[in-house]
Amino acid sequence: MSYKFIIKIAPLITLVSLCTLFIGCKKANHRTIAVSDPLEKSQIIRLTIDSKYLDKPVPYIVYLPKGYGDGREYPVWYGLHGFSMNETMWIDNGVAEAADELIDSGEIEPLIMVFPYVKDASLKEIEADLKDDGKLDERNVDKFISKELIPYIDSQYFTITSQDGRFIGGFSMGGMIALRIAFHHTDLFTKVGGYSAGVLSNDYSDRQLEKWLFPNDDVDEIDDVAAFAKEKGFINLNIYLDAGNSNDPFTVGLESLYEALKLRNIKSEFMIYDGGHSLQTDLIKDYLKFYTGT
């Protein structure tokens, strides 16, 4: 099945909800606008949201599973793309077809998927942030996802609004952003995936994990990293990491991160695949099973 970024108008959608079917419509409201019958096929919608943190309209794509509109609330996975890519990356690489197949076979629970355009802070932005008060603030893209996009999606679609029904993951740059957001907002997510995630260090021994996440704090004073992880809610997360066995610049760092997670009693797994630093399309079904596998 091939997908386009505009979904077909079908009689099963009420007339008042036709706004949600067009590219560029900013206020899709499936939670408050009635759907006369559950969707007979999954649908993909391309939209934008105005962000005060990023100071611009941000494009994003929503995947609604077959059956959406049946009165249930659905879990949501936020999938982030790599550097030099955009919000279409996951769709272009077959995630919708993979989800359709797994849902039809009963291998995963139906889920909503959201793919926003993301871009991490530039060196110039980081330097400007430091000049303000000498401290590093939470990145604007992180604030956009946690404070704007997620509340908006929850208000517009039939989502499970508790952390048990919300996941985040990404490839390369997107994987690093996903990990960072999940660690800083353990009340929002239960599962996070980092696919050849662009981690910033090759060494997460000692207290390097805490130094990454809390650069303004004196983390050398932490006596027990496992107790600190429990205090911060890190143990509420379930983390999946992978990396390539050849020409992947992040393999060493991700393996070190995995060892750090185990030391802190954080539920995690790490897989090395054959290949380099690229999205492994043959693993996309496994990624989806990690989030809502039955």
N, C-alpha and C positions, 0 to 999 in steps of 0.2 A: 504494500500500500504506500503510495506517495502522498506527502502532505504539502499543502500550500499554506501561506500565512494568512489566508482569509477563509473562514469556514463557510460552507454553503448554507443558504437560508433554507430551512426545512420547516414543514408545517407543524412539527412537534414543538416549536418555540412560539410562544405567544407573541402577538404583534408588538406589544409594548416593549419586548426585550430585544427587538431587532438592532437597537443601538450597539449591543454587545457584539454583533457579528461583523463589524467593520473595522478595518485597520485604522488606528488613530483615535478610536473612541476612548475617552479618558475615564468614563465612569460606568464600567460594566457592573451590574448589580444583581447577580444571580441569587444573592441571599434574600433580597427583598422583592425582586421581580419574579413573578411566578413562571415556572416551567411547566407546561401543560402535561407533558409526559417525560419520563426518563429518556436521556439521550440514547438513540439507537446505535450511534457510533461515537467514538471519541472525537473530540474537537480541539482544534488549536486556534487560539486567539492572540493576535498581536496588538498590544496596547502601549500607552505611555502613562507615566505618573509624574507630576510636578514635585521636585524635591527641593526643599529649602536647604538641606545640608550640602547637596551637590550644585545647587543654584542653577538648575536646568531641568527640562523634561527628560526623563529616563525611560528608554524603551524596555519592554519586557514581554515575554511570551508566556501564556498560560495553556497548559494541557488539561482538559477535562475528560475523565474516563467515561467510557460507555456506562450507562446507567445513572450518570449524574442527574440529579433532580428527582430521585426516588425517595426523598425525605431523610436520607442518611447524611451524616457529616463525614468528611473524608480527611485522611492524613495528607500532609503537604510536604513535598520535598523541594527545597530551593537549590537549584543546580547552577553553579557558577562556572564561567568559561575561563580559558587561558589568555595570557597576554597576546596582543595582536589579533585576537578573535573577538567575537561579539555574542550577543544573546542568542543567536541562531545556532551556536556550536553544537549543542546537544541534539537539537532537532535535526540538523544537517547530518549528524552521525547516527541517526536511527533510533533515538531513545523512545519516540512515540510508538513506532512499530514494535519495539521490544516490549514496551509496557502493555500494548494491546495483546500481544501474544501471551505474555505471562498472566495477565488478568483473565483472559479467555480460558487458559489451562488451569486456573486456580492456584498457580504457583506464587502469586503475590496478591495481596489485598488491593483493590482499586485505590488509586491515589490521585491527587491533584499535583501537577508539577509546575513550578514557576521558574522561569529563566530570565533574570534581569541582566542588563548591561552593567558591567562593573569595571572600574579602573582604580588601581591602588594609588595612594598618594605618591606624588613625585618628590624627588630630592628637594626641589625648590619649596614645595608645600611643607615638607617636614622641617626645613630650616626656618621657614616663616613661623611655624608653630612653636619651635623652640625659642625663637626670639621674643615671643610674647611674655612667657614667664619662666623659661628655662625648663619646662616640662613638656613631655609628649602627650598630647590629648589623644583620645580615641579617634581613629581615622574616620573621615567623613563618609566613606563608602560603608563602613561598619554601622555608623549611625543611620544611614539611609536604609539599610536592610532591617536593622533591629527596631528602629523607632518610626519608620515611615512605611516601608513596603509590607512588612509582616502585619501590622495593624490594619493596613488598607485591604490586603487580601482577606484577612479574617472578617472584615466588615462587609465584603462584597460577595464572598463565596461561602458555600456550605462546608466549612472546614472544622476539623477538630482543633479547638483553640488552646488546648493544654499542651505542655511540652511533650507529652507522650505521643502526640500525633504530629510532631513537627521535626523535620530533619534538614540538614544542610550538607552540601558537599561540592567539591569542585576539582577541576584539573589545573595543575601548574599554579599560576598566580591565583586562580580561583580556589584551589585547594588550600593554599596558605591563608587566604582571606577567610574561608569557611572555618578552618581550625581556630583562627584568632577570634572570630565572632562567637563561636561555640564556647570557647574557654571563658570569654568575657561575659557571656550571657547563658549560663548553665540553666537558668530558669526557663529558657525558650526552647531548648532542643534536648533530645535524648540520644540522637545518633548523628555522627558527622563523618564524612568521607574525604580523604585527601589522596587524590590520584596523581601520583608523581608530583605531589604538592611542592611548590617553590619555597621551601623552608629557608630561613636566612642564615642558618648555621650548620656546620657539620658536626657540632659537638653539643649535646644536651646533657652531658654529665654534670654532677654536682647540682648547682642551682641555676643552670643556664635556661631551663624552661621558665622558671619564675622571673628571671631577668628579662627574658623576651616579653613576657606577658605584663610585667609590672616594672617598666623601666624607671619609674619615678620613685620606687620604694627601695629600701635597703634590705633586699631579700637575703643577704648574707647572714642576717640575724635569725633566719628560720632554722630552728633546731631539728624539726622533724618534717621532711617534705611530704610524707604520706599524710600526716595529720593536717598539714596546710592544704593539701589537695582536697581532703575531706571537708575542711572548713569552707573552702571556696566552691564546693559543689562539683569539683571535677569528676568525682567518682560517680556522679549521676550520668555521665556521658559514656557512650559506647562508640569507639573510634576504629575506623578501618583505614589503613594506609597501604599503598602499594608503590612500587618503583621498578624501573627496568634494570636488567642485569648487564646492560652494555650502553655506554654513552648517555647515561642519565646522570646529570650533575647533582641530583638531589638524593640519590640512593643512600649515600653514607649518612647524610643528615637525617633522613627519615628512619633509618635503622637505629641511629642514636636516639632519636625522639621516641621510637617504640620502646627501647630499653628504659628510657626515663619514665614513660607511662606505666610500664609494668612495675617499676620501683615504687611508684606512687599508688599502686593498686587501682589504676584506672583501666577499665575493661577495654581491651584493644587487640587488634590483630594486624599483622604486617605480612604482605605477600610480595615476593619478587617475581616478576614475569619476564619472559623472554622478549627482549627488545630494549628500546631506548626511551627517550623523553617524548612520548606521544600518547594521545588518548587511545586506550586500548578498546576499540569498538567491540571486540569479541568478548570483553568482560562487562559490557554494559548491563546485560541481564543479571550478572552476579551482583553488580552494584545495586540494582533495583531490589533484588532479593534481600540484600542486607537491610534495606529500609522497611519493607513491608512483606517479606517472605512469610509464607504460611507454614 
